[in-house]
Amino acid sequence: MAVETRPPPALRRHRFDHALEFASILLGTALAFLVLESAFGDAQQNFEELALGAETRSLYAQVDGRPIHCRDMTDVAACLEGHAQRGGGPAVVWLGNSQLHAVNQLQPGQENAAPLLFRRLGERGLDLLAFSQPNANLQEHLVLFAYLQPRLPMRALILPLVFDDLREIGVRASLTGAFEDPRVHALLERHAVGRSILARQGQQGAGDMAALYQTVQEHSELALNDWLEEHSALWALRPQARGALFSNLYILRNSLLGITAQSKRSMIPGRMQLNLDAARAILVEAKRAGIPVLAYVVPLRNDVATPYIEGEYARFKQQMEELVTGEGGHFANLEQLVPAELWGQKRSTNLEEGQELDFMHFQAGGHALLAAAVGDLLDPILDGASR
């Protein structure tokens, strides 16, 4: 006759604790997915547009169904294909930040600077390709220039100089595809700042999986990630959640510290130096390739006090002029180009209601002025290059 045995009390408690722990994990996971779905599931949020504000919109112009104004490595192929379809002739490349693609109080039929300059250069038999990303720094411009230069018959390079963006550092993920090209590596290796970019990129490329290289855990985590990418729409919401988190933390920080768009912000010397070194590398490499560079201080709102420390901003302009002209480039200061009435407002950078003054983006009339000024500056440069 079989005798039924029961696990001892300690073992039963151990099993119960494990079951409770597992149930808690399942409940927590379900709740987390519900929160993600309710917060981000209805629509894809564009955090660039959110930062620009309700009255400012991004425009990336197209010609004959092909873009002439792109962002980064995610759409660079479309711009290069468009250039090839238009005959693949000599081109001018215009790099920039959001000032190049964003327009305040956009009205139907209005344009920004890139298509206006495109048509003007077309009269000279030249093509134009523009590339811009929010808060783009000069290290990122260096990487993009290194990628574009061997792919285009570049007649000239237009390089905006933005004081704000000298506070930025590193290369964003949407540009890292450029590092797959050995020609980009070769160009960057010739400069100390380029080698530092490559070193940081190596660390970023390894990322969180670096310590798991060639382990069972690495393979299992990659397989799980691939499965979730294929089967779970919510898994794709990770960038949305991350974007919302950082956006809200930024606003909260500004509220706690009383920071507004007009607050004075100091330059960060180490970051500024890296960006100055990147500018020098661009100028040196362009000169090596016989490509003239037009570098200009970008337009700045002038009807109120700037958010810069006056001495630092003056020093920035002086350093840039010395650097550009010293390396054989062409320098212009366009900070007074756009009158006060053509500037706009943006979303508040803290928790207070309302809008703030925008020191970076202007209306379509300002873009017309910018395209005309850059075109006027380019004319003698291009005339000289063609001789």
Order of alpha helices (4+ residues) and beta strands (2+ residues): alpha-alpha-beta-beta-beta-beta-alpha-beta-alpha-beta-alpha-beta-alpha-beta-alpha-alpha-alpha-alpha-alpha-beta-alpha-beta-beta-beta-alpha
